[in-house]
Amino acid sequence: MRYAFLIPTRNAGDKLLRTVESVLAQSSVLAGRDQVECLIVDGASSDDSLAPVEALRDPRVTLLSEPDGGMYDALAKGLAWAGGDVTCYLPAGETYDPHAFSVVSEVFGQFPEIHWLTGQAVLRNAARQIVNTRLPHPYSRRFIDCGMYGTRLYGIEQESTFWRSDLNALVDLDQLRGCELAGDYFLWKSMARRHDLYVVDAQLGAFTIEPGQLSKRAPGAYRRELRRLRRPPRWAERLGALLWRQYEKRAVPRAARRLVRYDHDTQVWRMD
């Protein structure tokens, strides 16, 4: 499959090269089974973060550097550019598991009804050590629409989420540009209007918790923006989310709809 990979960035230091290399070194890309085109949308960085990437001289990597309105303005530019079969993005500094593209291509190839997917929710600390892994329960489109994930329920891990590129047409890019912190939620809401989100029981990416993150500088700002973007939840949805949160904390997903697992006996991915 052909991947359109986006990096919205500004003054990322050595983090940018780490992210680019994690994509170019994907096992399925190295084996020639998948192809990737990488677009770096840089907000006119004033540091030297672009120099190591330029030194790669890799024709698969395109660099666009100009002043922008922030991360989601940059992401909107990237989505307007994105083609291929699959779209994904990472902030500078984050990385994919070396076999992430291989898993995603196999699942998308085997299950045409899956239009977007996410993997295990994985957390790293500032030393890049994996400190927590959780298999999400399958997500409800209704709960996505009314903003329960990321407020009352665990959020959807952006770093582990991939979608077929034709879903980019569902996103209002002008509205995305206006987001400051919750642009990821706006993407999920746009996609969930048409398609279910599936969970793959595999490590695809990870979210790193470290000092100085944008969301840490303004505590509560992400949730406030999310609430402005969501459909106001009905009282039954609020109650349902509270009950589901208690279940989610206590139960490990086993057999569930929209959950994809690898079957070691048959050596193929299977839908529960």
C-alpha positions in Angstrom: 0.0 0.0 0.0 1.0 3.6 -0.5 1.2 5.7 2.7 0.9 9.5 3.0 2.7 10.3 6.2 2.5 13.8 7.7 4.6 15.6 10.3 3.4 19.1 11.4 6.4 20.6 13.2 8.2 23.7 14.3 11.5 24.0 16.1 11.6 20.3 16.9 15.4 20.0 17.3 16.6 16.4 16.8 13.2 15.0 17.3 12.2 15.5 13.7 14.8 13.2 12.2 13.9 10.5 14.7 10.3 10.5 13.4 11.3 10.5 9.8 13.7 7.6 10.2 11.1 5.6 12.0 8.9 5.7 8.9 11.5 5.2 6.3 12.7 2.1 8.3 9.3 0.4 8.4 9.9 -3.3 7.8 7.3 -3.4 5.0 8.8 -0.4 3.3 12.3 -1.9 3.4 11.0 -5.1 2.0 9.2 -3.2 -0.9 5.7 -4.3 0.1 4.6 -0.8 1.0 5.6 2.7 -0.2 5.7 5.9 1.7 5.7 9.6 0.9 6.5 11.9 3.8 5.5 15.5 4.0 7.0 17.7 6.7 4.9 20.8 7.2 7.2 23.2 9.1 6.1 26.5 10.6 9.2 28.4 9.5 11.5 26.9 12.2 14.3 29.1 13.5 16.4 26.2 14.8 18.5 23.6 12.9 15.9 20.8 13.0 15.5 20.8 9.2 19.1 20.4 8.3 19.5 16.7 9.2 16.4 15.8 7.2 17.5 17.8 4.2 20.8 16.0 4.4 19.0 12.7 3.8 18.3 13.8 0.2 15.5 11.2 0.1 13.1 11.8 -2.7 10.3 10.3 -0.6 10.6 13.2 1.9 9.1 16.6 0.9 9.6 19.6 3.0 7.3 22.6 3.2 8.5 25.4 5.4 6.6 28.6 5.8 4.8 30.6 8.6 1.5 28.9 9.6 -1.2 29.3 12.2 -0.1 26.4 14.4 -0.1 22.6 14.4 -3.6 22.1 12.9 -3.1 24.6 10.2 0.0 22.6 9.2 -2.0 19.4 9.4 -4.7 20.8 7.2 -2.1 21.6 4.6 -0.8 18.0 4.8 -4.3 16.5 4.5 -4.9 18.6 1.4 -1.7 17.1 -0.1 -2.2 13.5 1.0 -2.9 10.8 -1.5 -2.1 7.2 -1.7 -4.1 4.5 0.1 -3.5 5.2 3.8 -3.0 8.5 5.7 -1.3 8.9 9.1 0.6 11.6 11.0 2.8 12.0 14.0 4.1 15.0 15.9 7.9 15.4 15.7 9.6 13.1 18.2 7.1 10.2 18.1 7.8 7.0 16.4 6.0 3.9 15.0 6.7 0.3 15.9 9.0 -1.0 13.2 6.2 -3.3 11.9 3.3 -0.9 12.2 2.8 -0.4 8.4 3.0 -4.1 7.8 0.2 -4.7 10.3 -2.0 -1.9 9.0 -1.6 -3.0 5.4 -2.5 -6.6 6.2 -5.6 -5.6 8.1 -6.8 -3.0 5.5 -6.1 -5.6 2.7 -8.0 -8.4 4.5 -11.0 -6.3 5.7 -12.3 -3.9 3.1 -15.1 -2.9 5.5 -12.5 -1.3 7.8 -11.9 2.4 6.9 -10.0 3.5 9.9 -8.3 1.7 12.8 -6.3 2.2 15.9 -4.0 -0.1 17.9 -3.1 -0.7 21.5 -2.8 2.5 23.6 0.9 2.7 24.5 2.5 5.3 26.8 6.2 6.2 26.9 8.0 8.4 29.5 10.5 11.1 28.6 13.3 8.5 28.5 11.2 6.7 25.8 10.6 3.7 28.0 7.2 2.0 27.5 5.5 2.4 30.9 1.9 1.4 30.1 0.0 -0.6 27.4 -3.7 -0.9 27.2 -6.0 -2.7 24.7 -8.9 -0.3 24.1 -12.5 -1.6 24.0 -14.1 -1.0 20.6 -15.2 2.6 20.2 -18.8 3.8 19.8 -19.5 6.3 17.0 -22.2 7.9 19.1 -19.7 8.4 22.0 -17.2 9.9 19.6 -19.8 12.3 18.2 -20.8 13.6 21.6 -17.2 13.9 22.9 -17.2 11.2 25.6 -13.7 9.9 24.6 -11.1 12.2 26.0 -13.5 13.6 28.7 -15.4 10.8 30.5 -13.7 7.9 28.7 -10.1 7.1 27.6 -9.2 9.1 24.5 -8.3 7.7 21.1 -4.5 7.5 20.7 -3.7 9.6 17.7 -0.2 8.1 17.3 -1.7 4.7 16.8 -4.5 5.6 14.4 -4.5 5.1 10.6 -7.2 5.7 8.0 -7.8 5.1 4.3 -7.0 8.3 2.4 -10.4 8.8 0.9 -11.6 9.7 4.4 -9.7 13.0 4.2 -12.5 14.3 2.1 -14.8 14.0 5.1 -12.7 16.6 7.1 -13.6 20.3 6.9 -10.0 21.6 6.6 -11.0 25.2 7.3 -12.5 24.2 10.6 -9.5 22.0 11.4 -7.2 25.0 10.9 -9.1 26.8 13.7 -8.3 24.1 16.3 -5.5 24.7 18.8 -5.4 21.5 20.9 -8.3 19.2 20.0 -7.8 18.9 16.2 -7.4 15.1 16.6 -10.8 14.9 18.1 -12.2 16.9 15.2 -10.7 14.4 12.8 -12.2 11.4 14.7 -15.6 13.1 14.8 -15.5 13.8 11.1 -14.6 10.1 10.3 -17.0 8.6 12.8 -20.0 10.3 11.0 -19.6 7.7 8.2 -17.5 4.8 9.5 -16.9 2.7 12.6 -13.4 2.8 14.3 -11.9 -0.7 14.6 -9.3 -1.7 17.2 -6.3 -3.9 16.2 -4.7 -5.8 19.0 -1.1 -4.8 18.1 1.4 -2.1 19.0 1.4 0.4 16.2 2.6 3.7 17.9 2.9 5.3 21.3 2.3 8.6 23.0 5.2 10.1 24.9 4.5 12.1 28.1 7.3 14.6 28.7 7.8 18.1 30.1 6.8 21.2 28.0 4.0 19.5 26.0 1.5 21.9 24.5 -1.4 20.3 26.4 0.5 20.6 29.7 1.0 24.3 29.4 -2.8 25.0 29.6 -4.4 22.3 31.8 -8.0 21.7 30.9 -7.7 23.6 27.6 -8.0 20.4 25.5 -11.2 19.4 27.1 -12.7 22.9 26.8 -11.9 23.0 23.1 -13.3 19.4 22.6 -16.5 20.4 24.3 -16.9 23.3 21.8 -16.4 20.9 18.9 -18.7 18.1 20.0 -22.4 17.5 19.7 -23.9 18.2 23.2 -24.4 14.8 24.8 -27.9 13.7 25.9 -28.4 12.7 29.5 -28.6 9.1 28.6 -25.3 9.3 26.8 -23.6 10.9 29.8 -25.0 8.1 32.0 -24.0 5.5 29.6 -20.5 6.8 29.4 -20.2 6.8 33.2 -21.4 3.2 33.4 -19.1 2.2 30.5 -16.1 3.8 32.2 -16.6 1.5 35.2 -16.8 -1.5 33.0 -13.8 -0.4 30.9 -11.6 -0.1 33.9 -12.4 -3.6 35.1 -12.8 -5.7 32.0 -10.1 -6.7 29.4 -11.5 -6.9 25.9 -11.8 -10.5 24.7 -14.3 -11.3 22.0 -15.9 -8.0 20.8 -17.2 -6.5 17.6 -14.8 -4.4 15.6 -11.8 -6.0 17.4 -9.1 -7.5 15.2 -6.6 -10.1 16.5 -3.8 -12.2 15.1 -4.6 -15.9 15.0 -1.3 -17.8 15.5 -2.8 -21.1 14.4 -3.9 -19.9 11.0 -1.4 -17.0 10.8 -3.9 -14.5 9.7 -5.8 -11.5 11.3 -9.3 -12.4 12.5 -12.3 -10.3 13.4 -14.0 -11.3 16.7 
